[in-house]
Amino acid sequence: SRRRRDRCEHSRLALTMSLGSDSVATATSVAAGVGPSNEHEKALDFANYFVSYGYIYHQKDMLQDRLRMEGYRTAILNNRACFEGKAVLDVGAGSGILAIWAAKAGARVVYAVEATSMAKHARRLAAANGVGDVVVVLEGYMEQVTLPEQVDVIVSEWMGYFLLRESMLDPVIAARDKWLKPDGALFPSSASIYLAPLCSSLYAPKLREFEREVSGWSHFKDFMGRENGVDISVLDAEWQQEQRDYLLHSCLWQLIDPAEVVGEAARLLHFETATVTQADVATVTRPFELTLSSDSEVSGFGSWFDTAFEGSPSSPASSPVVLSTEPPLETHWGQQVLLLHPPQLAAAGDLLHGDFTLGRQRENHRLLALRIRLRHTRPATGEEVYPERVIHYRVD
């Protein structure tokens, strides 16, 4: 489908890999994002990120995600006590669906803040669904919008690939600190990221494609010498490395078959949206341990996330909801596959462990850089099965 092709293209993640290095240069964060500081930066940010969200087709991609919609709809409409008579803020409102649901749940007023021209569609949709007198649509960056009052509830769908790509949690945190009442609630209230070892179905076809590209380069090199009189042999190594990084050392969007998961997933990160800070998620390093459940060739890692909607201590949700992207669940987020080349043969009970670092790319704070420091040991004998590896990924 076009949705799948668009997602695969927009979520293609580049990787660079080094072995035995402690460098985390590609996983260091930029300064905590607080929105563009001037008109030039605002224009660049809009062109690089926000512009696509102004198109209905992009909104449709998310609106047809059944599990996403069901999670938010149930969390809001089945917890009316959290919304009735309350002032609600929807951060990054898009087409305004969450704001409409909050109004239908009895909110006194809903401030729907949207940075793109989708704001005009949100305004029309609210009116067409009978809540135009409750939903107040404000077009602009959340960090630069002024509300007439403090709010009781913040709702937002801020999650991206690897949960934190796009940095949309930043404006939610900024809005919380400035506009949420001390006893206010956030929907969602918490989030977690998971990592699991894979025997990935993507590895073999990517290896074959790499081999075809290497062979094709040889024919191309002959053509350049024969037809154009130019020897391009000096580029042999660079071509192979370029293709290896792109095809074998890539991280891909995929709907993972649970049969590919060859060990129990580890929770890498968990935070409460009521207390998390921008610094907490700008750079994250966590240890992990993954125990293999069967003899397997480990050719990658899979990652997914979940979010919980539990209200707040002063206004708990009577019907808590968990929105998960765990395999085999199908959402527009899919799952992320970090290919491991070359693969490592493992026995049941083997331990893959080390640390995982997630940070922001220096060039663009909305994109991520990942690092996995990997050790492979066999607890039954105490031996180190493979030398330590350090692998760097870019989440573009």
Buried (B, 14 or more C-beta within 10 A) or exposed (E): EEBEEBBEEEBBBBBBBBEEBEEBEBBBBBEBBBBBEEEEEBEEBBEEBBBBBBEEEBBEBBBEBEBBBEBBBBBBBBBBBBBEEBBBBBBBBBBBBBBBBBBBBBBEBBBBBBBBEBBEBBBBBBEEBEBBEBBBBBBBBBBEBEBEEEBBBBBBBBBBBBBBBBBBBBBBBBBBEEBBBEEBBBBBBBBBBBBBBBBBBBBEEBBEBBEEBBEEBEEEBEEBEEEEEEEBEEEEEEBBEEBBBBBBBBBBBBEBEEEBBBBEBBEBBBBEBBEBEBEBBBBBBBEBEBBBBEEBBBBBBBBBBBBBBBBBEEBBBEBBBBBBBBBEBEBBBBBBBBBBBEBBEBEEBBBBBBBBBBBBBBEBBBBBBBBBBBBBBBEEEEEEBBEBBBBBBBBB
